[in-house]
Structures are given as C-alpha cells and as structure tokens.
Amino acid sequence: MASCRDKTLGQIPHGMGTPKRLLAVVLTSFAALLVVVGCSRQSDSPVAAPPLSESEAILRRMIEIYRDARTYADQGVVRLRYRSDGQWIEDEGRLAVRFERPNRLLVRVYQLTLASDGQRWQVHVADPQTRDLDGQIVVRSAPEQARLEDIYDEPVTRDVIAGGIGGPPVTLELLLSDAPLAHLFDPAVRRELLAGQSIGGRECHRVQVALEEGPVVFWIDRQSHLLRRLEYPTDRLKTRLDPGGTIQDLSLIADFREASVNADLGGDEFSFRIPSDAKIVSRFVLPPRPLPSDLLGRLPEAFHFVDLNSGKLSQESLLGKTVVLAWFNIHPASELCLKQLAEVRRGIAEDEPVVFLAVCTEPTTVGNLQLTRLTDSWHLGLPIVRDLAACGRDVFDIPGAPTVVVLDPRGVVQGFEVGANPALAEILPHVVRHVVAGQDLAGTMVAQFQQQQETYHRTLLEVLQVPLQGDSSAPRSLR
C-alpha cells in the first residue's frame, strides 16, 4: 500500500468548527432571538419552539452527551484512501483525545502531542525534518478550564492540528466549545436521516448534513449517542489532489475508536516526560527547513553509470555540460517525475549544452529489455542508464526514488529535489536556464539558509523560558 505525503505545517482551513464560523452563527442566532422577543411584547404567553426533526434530535442529543461528560477518551484515526492507476493510495493520521473536566487534557493529533495535567500545559511536535522543531517544547501554566481558544492560541499548534488530512478532530469542538457544531442547525442547512448501519459491533444512526463543502455523514451510536465515525466531503479534496481527473473511489473518514464517556482515566495519563536537552519555550519558533542535501554547492566524489548497451558513462565525460540526473524505480511516482522531465527536455533548445539522464535504481533482475519496454510505454524519449554501483546511495546520498539532481558544467551540485513534485515541469526549466547561464543557485540557497538560521536563533532566544518553579523534570540549563 503506497502512502501519500501530508503537509506537516499547513494553513488553517476555513470550514466546519473554526472559531470565526461558530461566532458568526452564534451572533446570527442571538439576533434572531431578539427579533422573536421584540415581536412578542403583546403577549406574555411563551412561544412554542417548532418540534425537532428526528435527524436534528439525534445530533442535539449527541452534543448534549459530550457537553455533560465528566470524562471522555478515544483512539481516533482519520484515513484518506483512493485509487490511482489501479493502485490504492492510503494515508492515516491520529485524532486521539482524552479529557477530564475542567482542565486535564491529552491530545495526540497528527504529529502533535498536547498534554495538560491540570497544572502544566505541554506541547510537542514530532517533525523529523527539523528534528522536532529543534527540540522545542511549549510549557506554560494550565488554564483553570480548558477551552478551544487555549489550544488554538499558539499558532504552530493550531496549524498542525488544522493542517492535517482531516483537519481538527470534531471531538475537541464537541468537548470544549461553548456552541459546538452550531452551523449544522442553520435553517438553510439540510439534514437527512440515512439508513442505520453498524460499526465495530455498534448500531449507529447516520445523519447526513449538506454543507457548502459537500455532504458530511455522522455515525452516532444508538445507545451511547457518541460519535463513532465521520465521513468528510471529498469533492473539493478530489479537485485539489487530482486536477486531471484520474483518481477514483476517494474517501476521507475519521473513526473514533474506543470512544467512551465518564470512565476513570487514571491520574498519570495527562503529561509526558520532557527530555533533559529540550528547549522550553513560551511559543514555538519555526526553524528553517534544512537544505535538501549537504552536497549543494559542492563537487561530488567520482561516480559512473552504465547505459543499456553496457557502456560506461563517467563523471568526467559529463563535464562541460549542465546535467540533469533523475533516479527512478518502477513506481507511479517515478513515472510522473520522468514524464515531467521528458516535457522539460523537449522545451530545451537542441543547441543548449544540457544532458538529461534517467538513472534506474532497479536491480539487475529487471533486465534491460524489460526496462526499455517499460520506459517506452511511458513515452519518455529520455536516455536511460543504470546505477549498478549504487552511486546514488553512496555518492549523492539520495533517500529514495524519484530524486532529481542538477550539475553545472564544473560538475558542482546546483539543484537537489527529493520525491515527486507536481510543479517540477514548471520549476526545472528555470533552474536549468540559470545554471546554463553560469549562476550559482546553490551558493544563493546556502547563503539564504544561513541567514534564516541566524534569524531563527535570535527569535528563539526571545521565547526561551526558565523551568516552572518546582518542576524537577524540566532542564535547569536551556543552553
């Protein structure tokens, strides 16, 4: 099963559950109430509310359960799944929440862990590319009562939670908002009770709500009235993921596994150990993304490839030309990369001293004839060579295929792109032209990175803080 990449620190999506949207609905409802009161002055008789539809009654009962819950716990996950070119692509993220009123909270959502034991509020973000945000951990005093605003007040925390494949877990809104899911009851919103189904042995009502983004389906336990599953709308997501219209059977579903209320959650489940070398901060400061390769601006060690006629292609034979190397394997991501590379090659003038090579990483069990037939079916028209000496691994330190490397006429690495980039066909021509013109792109990138590092360290000093008094687990030295 292949995995699609998910942005680590995304932008806050507008839509279901954002504070601005909830505030607008609350104000609208309050204005409507004022109109009703104003028109009722001629009579002291109470105005009867219209009877609730069955779908609305089920949703409101669910909201009441979360509002009145003393404790709540689940092992929630969200799954994105679709089929592309006959292959299933799947990605999964955590949406786990534990809560005990008024302020004990444990949230494990995507790469983020947020814990409040009632005294101390801690936040950690797991991000391998930046070594977990350079070891930063937010630590502050816990609020007397946990609210959504406490979570979303810190920008990076908010972005990580809201930027995952399923956005924020709806359970946080149900537990912590003053007016959870208020927009579902807007008079203009259509609700429909679908046929019931079971999940994990639990019989569920299914309520479909037609929102502007598309239909959302709530699977609500018939007995406990807890939310067991949420089916997200996918029309806009499909357009964003697949402008060409090749994706099929797209689904985005959150399952709130082991959801329960009013159980004893124990006394030590709402904190995590802070490493002794952690940087304790009042808010996160995003470190600059590391350079894609330490080879940028440097001449790699000697390397060579073998063409499909068993001829050797050495490093020396490529000097004097701009060279674009694309390591690939037999995978849809590599196919996409090479097709983009072929498109770029066709746009380069024939008299330009530019060489494009598709470098195969497959073992010799994949024969040259099989490889030729495969690349012909991809309609590439690119020279194919084999990396039988594993120079991609040992010389260029590429993490996997596809990876594109650009060398200038001196053989110095000027570009390094890891993974399938949908914008490669737009970006690469500019890189090639600048390199052909003699510009030192790698030098500029390295200089910019160093400047970003300096700015980051200055800002980090502003938010570093001493340990909370009486906290023996926090480091005494922050340097």
N, C-alpha and C positions, 0 to 999 in steps of 0.2 A: 504494500500500500504506500503510495507516494504521499508526501506531505507538502502542503503549500506554505509559503513563508508568510508570517504575520508581522506587521509593523510593531516594533516594541513600544515606541512612544508616539502614539498617534494624536490626532486632533480630537477635540470633544465633539462627538456627533450631536446634532440637534435632533430632537425627537422624543420618544417616549421616556418620561421620567426626568428630563432635565429641569433644574430648579426654575429657570425662566418660564418654561412652559407651564409648570404647576402654578406658579404665581399668577400667570395670566388667567388661568382657568378659575382660580380661587377668587380673583377680583371680579371676573365676569359673573360668577355665581352670587357673590355678595351684592353686586349691582342689581341683579335680577330679584334678589330678596328684598332690597329696598323698594323696588317698584311694586312688589306684591303688598308690602306693608303700607305703602303710600296709598294704594287703591282700596285698602280695607278699612279706612277710617269710618265709614258709615255704619260698620257693623263690628260688634265685639266677638262675633262667632268665629271660631277658628276655621281656616280654610283647609279642607282635607287635601292631603297630597295624593296625586294620582297613584293608583296601585302599581307596584313594581312588576315588570315583566319577569318571567322565570329566569332568563339569562342575566338580567340586572340583579335579581335577588341572589343568585349564585355568586356573582362577582362581589357583591357587597358583603355577603357572609364570609367569603374568603378574606376580604380586607379586615373585617372585624376580628377574625381569629388571630391574624398577625398583630393587630393593634393591641389586643388584650393579652397576648402571650407573655408569660413571665420569662421564658427562655425559648430559644429556637436554635436548631442545628441542622445542617445538611452536608452532603458531599457533592455539591452541584458541579456539573460539567456542561460545556457547550461544544457542539460538534458542527463543523462545516464539512459538507460532503457533496461531491459532484462527479460526473463522468465526462472525461475529455479524451477524444480519440480512442475510445474503447477502454480507457484506463480510469479506475476510480482514484480520485484525489481526496484526501481526508486530512483535516486538522482538528485539534481538540484543545480546549483551554479550561482551566479550573474556574469555578464560580462558587467556592465553598464558603459558607458563612456560619459562625457560631455567635450567639448573642445572649446576654443575660442583663436584664434591665437593672439599673439605669445606664451603666456605662462600661460593662465588661463586653469586649468585642474581639473576635478573631476573624479576619477576612483574608482568604487565600484566593486571589483573583488574578489569573494570568501569571505574570512574573512578580506580582506584588504580594507581600505579607504585611498586614496591619494588625497590631495587637494592642489591646487596652485591658489591663488587669484592674481597672478602677482607679489606679494611682498614676500609672505611667503609660503614655501613648507612644508606640514604637512603629516605625515603617521601614521596610527593607524592600529593595527592588533587585531581583536577580537578572542581570544583563551581562552575559559573558563577554560581549564585545567591548564593554567599558569596565570589566572586572567589577561588576555590581556597583556601577556608578562610583568607581574608585573607592569602594569600601564605605560609602556614606550610609548612615542610618539616622533617620529623623527621630529625635527623642524629645518629648515635652510632657507637661502635666496633662493628665486625662481630664476631660470636661466632666462636670457633675452629671450631665445627661448627654449621652451620645446622640448626635443628630447628623443628618446628611451633610450639613454645612461644615461640620468638623472634618469629614473625610475629604470633601472637595475643596477645602480651603487651601490646601497645599497643591500647587499647580502640577508638579510631576506625578504625584499620587493620583490626581484627577485624570491626567492624560493617560496614564497606564490603565486605569480601570475603564475609562470610557473608550479607549482606543483599541481594545481587544476585538476579536472577531464577532462577539455578541454584544459588545457594549457593556454597560454596568449591569450587575445582577439585579433583577427586579426585586429580589428578596430584600435588598438593602432599602429600597424605597418603601416596600411594604412595612418594614420594621421601624424605620427611622424618620419617615416623612410625616408632616402634620396632615397632609392631604394626599395620600398615596393614590396614584392612578386616577386622579380626578378627571383627566381628559377623556377617560373611557365613557363617562356619563354625560358628556356634552350632548344636547338634543340632536345635533347634526350627525352624531356617530351612530352607525347602525350595528346592533348586536344580534347575534343569531345563535340559538342553541342547536348544536350539531348532535348527531347520534353518539351516545356514550361508548367509550371503549375502556379497556383495562391496560394498565402498565405496571409491570413488576408485581402482578397479582392484586393490584388495587383498582377497583372500579372507579372510573372518572367521568364527571360531566366534561363536555367540551364546549367552550363558549368561543365563538369566532367574533372578533371585533374588527370592523372595516375602518382602518386608519388611512390617512393620506399616503403613507408609505406602502400600504398594502394590508392584507388581512393578517391578523395575529390570532393565534388559537391558544387558549388557556385550557390545560388539562387539570381539573380541580377534583381532588379526592372526594367521593360522595360521603364518606364517613367523617374524615378529619377536617375537610374543607381546605386542606393545604394544597398549594400549587405543586404539582408533580412534574409537569412538562410545559414548556412554552415554545410554540412554533413561530419563528420570526418571518416577516415578509421577505421575499427574495427578489422581487422584480428589479429594484434599483441595484441590489448587490450583483445580480447577474449582468446587468449592463456595465457595471464598473469592472467586474472580473473578466468579462468576455465581450468586448465590442464587436468581435467578428461573428458571434452567434454560434459557436461550436460546442458550448457547454450544455450538458443535458442532466436532468434529474438532480438539480441543485436543491439542497435543503440546509437550513440552519436551525438547529434545535437545542434548547437547554433542558437538561434533565436534572431535577433537584432530588437526587438520590438520598435515601435515608432521612428525608425531611421529617422533623418531629418538633413538637412544642411541649413546654412545661416539664421537661425531663431534667434530672440533676446533671449538670455539666461538669461538676468537679471544680476543684479550686486552683489547679495549676495549668489550665488549658488556654490561658489568655496572655501569654507572653512568650518571648523567645530569647535565647541566650545571645548577648551582644559580644562579638569577638573582641579580644583584647586590643587588636590593631585597628578597630573600626574608627571612622571619623564621625563623631557625634555632631550633628548639625541641627539647626532650627528649621531649616528647609533645604530641599535638595538643590544642588547646583549641577547642571548637566555638564559633564566633561566632554571635550571634543571627541568625536568618533576617531578611532585610531586610523592611521593610514592603511590602505588595503594591503600593502606589502612593504617590508623593510628594504626591498630592492629598488624602490623608486629613486631615480637619480643615480643609480649605481650600475656598474658593468657586471653582469652575472658571470659565474665561473663557466668554464668550457662546457658546451653541450652539442649534441648532434641528434639527428633523426634519420630514419630510413624510409625512402619512398617505396611505392608499391612495386617497383622493379628491382628492389634490393639495393638501390644506390644510396650512398651515404651523403647526407646533407649536413655540413659542418657549420659551426658558428662563424668561422672565417669567411665562408662562401656567401654569407648574408650581409657582410659589412659593406657600407656604401649605399645601402638601401633602407628605406623605412619598412619595417617588418611587422605584420600583424599575425600573431600566433593565437589559435583558438583550440585549446584542449577540449576534446569531446568524447562521449561514450554513446552507446546505443540507448537513448532515453529521449522522451519528448522535449525536455528542457534543452538538451544539446541540439536537437533538430531545429528548434526555434532559433537558437543562437546562430547556428550555421546558416540558416536561411537569411537571417538579418545580415550576416557577414557577406554572403553572396550578393545581397542587394547593395551593400556599400561598395563592394568591389566593382560591380557594374557601373557605379557612378564615378569611379576614379578614371581619369584620362589615361589612355594607353601609354603615353609617353612619361607618365609620372613614375619615379623610381620607388614603387610600393609593391611589396610581396605579401600575399595572403596565403597562409598555410593552415589547413585543418589538421590538428595533431591528434591522432587516435590513441586513446588510453586502453583500449580493449586488449586482452591477452591474445597470444598467437592462436589460441583455439578458435578465434574468429579469423578465418582465412582472408587473404587479400581479395579473392573473387567475391566472397560474401560481403566484404566491406565495400567493394566497388559497386555491387548491385544495390546495396543499401543507400549509399550516398547518391547514386544515380536516381533512385526513387524519390530522394529528397530534392532533386533538381537543383543541385548546388553549382556545379561548374567550378569548384574550388580544387586546388591541388591538395591531395591527401598524403600525409606522411604518418609514420608510426613512431611512437616514443618507446622503443624497445629497451632503452637504457634507463627508463624512468627518470629522465631529466626534469620533467615537470615536478616530480616529487622531491628529488634530491638537489636540484639546482634552483628552481624557481619557487619551491615550497608552495605549490598550489594546493588548496584544501580539497579540491574536487572539480569535477566537470559539470557544466562548462566554466572555463576561465579564459579570459582574453588578455593577452599581454602585447603591448606595443613597444618596439625597439626603435631607437633612432639610428641614423646611418653609422654612428660610432658603436652601436650595439648596446647603448645605455637604455635601461628600462624607463620609459616615459609614461606608460599607462598600464593599469592593472585592474581588471574588472572581474569579480568573482560572482558566479551564479548567473541565472537567466535574467536579463534586464530588458523589459519590454521596449524601452526607449533606446536601445543600443543602436539601431539603424539611424536614429536622429543624432546621437551624440558622437558616435565613432568618426563620421566624416570630418567633423570639426577638429577632433583630436589629430587625425591623420594629416590634415592640411597644415595645422600648426607645427607638427613635428617635421613635415617636409620643408616648411619654411625656416626651420632651424631654431624654433622657440623651445626653451627649456621648461616644458609644462611640469615636469616632476620637481624641478627646483622651486617653482612657484607654489606647488602644492605643499612641499615640505616647509617652506617659509611660512605659509599661511597656518599650517598646523602648529608650528612652534609659537606663533603669535597667539593662536587660540589657547594654547596651553598656558601661556603667561597670564592671559586674561582670566582663565578658569581658576588658577591658583590664587590670584588676587581676590576674586569674588569668594572663593572658598574660605579664606581667612575671615571674611566678614560674617559668616554664618556658623563657624565652629564655636562650640559652646562647651563649658565645663560640665562634668557629670552632675546629675541631680544629687542633692545632699542625701547622704545615707545610702547611696546606690553603690554597693560593692562590686557589682558585675560590670560597671562601665569603666573604661580605661581612665587612669589618672593622668596620663600624658597623651595629648592629642597630636603630637608631632611625630 
